[in-house]
């Protein structure tokens, strides 16, 4: 019989995220562990398995501190579209945060603007959603979303962007 890691073995719990039978329990454990688990979750952002990186990005959405935002920004260059999407969300979503720490827009907006051109429409949709959270404060973002609303090859994404462009 395999046992779960000790309650203080956060790297062991992160490793459990790769196991489909243990994944849910590990995700809940790490999220509930809070800040003590943060260093291991940050290391998990560099795990070879995309599922682990995805789940670590989701956990960081709730636990992130200033240092962890660096890992989420790096994840915007991940090869896995799901990791990209979760990192975009984690960087811009205020509702999910368990603490008052928020990333500065200058950390992620430039890369999110680039991701509006990503070949994967789901990544572009996530970039639109992320940028929509800062569009009211950023004329550069409003201009970029207006361009997407006019020219994206996906009609649904054009409509999504149109809804986020503020009236001028």
Secondary structure as UniProt FT lines:
FT   TURN            7..8
FT   HELIX           10..16
FT   TURN            17..18
FT   TURN            20..22
FT   HELIX           23..33
FT   HELIX           34..37
FT   HELIX           38..44
FT   TURN            45..46
FT   HELIX           50..63
FT   HELIX           66..74
FT   HELIX           75..77
FT   HELIX           81..92
FT   TURN            95..96
FT   HELIX           105..115
FT   TURN            116..117
FT   HELIX           121..132
FT   TURN            133..134
FT   HELIX           135..137
FT   HELIX           139..151
FT   HELIX           155..164
//
